[in-house]
Amino acid sequence: MSEEKKDFKPKVVAFACHWCGVGKNEINAVEDFPDFKLIKLMCSGRINSALILKAFEKGADGIIAFGCPEGKCHYNFGNRNAAEEYKIAQSLIHLLGIEPKRLRLELDFFSEDGKLDSVIKEFVGGIRKIGPSPLRLINENK
């Protein structure tokens, strides 16, 4: 591993549905990742591609969204909207030269012990391996 990536501390943004069991109290892994920013939404259906692109523009190295499992949305269709917006955002970030692994959607209930932490650790570890976002590097060099 290069020195640059070994010392690299990824900036990760998590958008989380209020109803799927994701909150600061449920995440022990946050202490391991000081640049992890949790943004709570009433529903994952509030996530849209513009919000995702803005987070990348502002320096996020990775974005993960948490929502309820399919068929279990508190608002009936929010997680389907999130999945559609996720597909649109994947296409857009590909056009911008951003690796698809930098964006992830997890639809599940996260009340099981350690489940959420393992997802976050895996995601942040993957971001750490691929290094800083190309958009972050561009913004830092301005």
N, C-alpha and C positions, 0 to 999 in steps of 0.2 A: 504494500500500500504506500502510495506517495506521501511525503510529508504534508503536502497541502490537504489531502483528504483525511489523514490521520488527525490533524488538528481542527478539521472542519466541524463546526457546530451548526447543523441544519436548522433553518427557521421553518417550522411546520405550523400550518394553520389547520385547525379541525373545526368543521361546522357540524354541530350536533343537534339533532331533534330533541326537544324537551321530553318526549314520551319514551324514548328508546333506552333510557337508563344510563346516559352518559353525562357525567358531571365531574367537577374537580374532585369531589369526595370519592368518586369511584376510580379515579386514575392515580395510581401510585407511581406510574412510570414518569409522570411529569417532572418529578424531582430529578430524574436522570437526564431530562432534556429541557434545559432552562429556556430555550427559544421555542417552546411549544405553546401555541396560543389557542385556547378553546373559546369558540364563539357559539353560544347557545341560540337556537332558533325554536320557535314554537312548533315547526314542522320541517322536515327535510325538503318538502315541496317548495320552501322559500329559497332554496339554493337555485341559482341560475348561472348560466355560462358567463355572464358579465361580472358577477360577483367573484367567480373563480379566476377569471382573467385579471381582475383588479388586484386580487391577492398576489398573483404572480408578479404583476407590475410593481407592486409595493415591496417586493423582495422575498416572497415565500419561496422556499426551495421545494416544498411539497405541500400538497393539500389533501386532506382526508375528510370525507363526509360520512356521518353516521346517521342512519335512519332506521325506522321500524322495518321488520321483515315484510315481504310482499304479502298482501292480504290482511295485514294487521295494523295498518295505518290508522291512527286516531281520527284523522280527517278523511279517511277512505281512499284517497288517491294521491296524497302528497308524496309517498315514496315512488310512485310511478312517474310523477313529474320530475323528481330528483333523478331517476334513472334516465329519463329522456334528456334532461339537461346535462347529465354526465356524458352521454354519448356525443352531444353537440360540443361540449367543452373538450372532449378527447380529440375530436376532429380539428378544432381551432388551435389547440396547443401543438398538435402535430404540424400544422401549417407554420407555426411560429418557431419550430425547431426545438420544442420542449419535449423531453422524453415522456412517453405515456405512463411510465412507472411513477412519475411525480404526482399523479392524480389517482385517487382511489375512492371508491364508494363501498361502504359496508352497511348492508341492511340486515339487522338482527337486533335482538334484545340483549343488552350487555350486563345483565344482573348477575351472571355467574362469576364466581371468584376468579380473578386472573385473566378472564377472557379478553377484556378490554385492554389490559396492560400488554398482553402478548401481541395483540393486533398492532398497537401503537409501537411497541419495540421493534417488531418486524418491519413496519413501514418506515420508521425513522432510520433503522439500520440500513434499509435499502437506499434511502435518500443519501445517507452518509457515504455509501459505496459509490454512488454515481457523481457525488460532488455538488458544488453550488449550481443553482439554476443559471442558465445563460442570461436570463433577464436580470437577475441579481448582479451578475458580473458587469453587465452593461451599465446598470444604474450606479454601481460603485465606482466605475471609471469615468463618470461624468464630471 
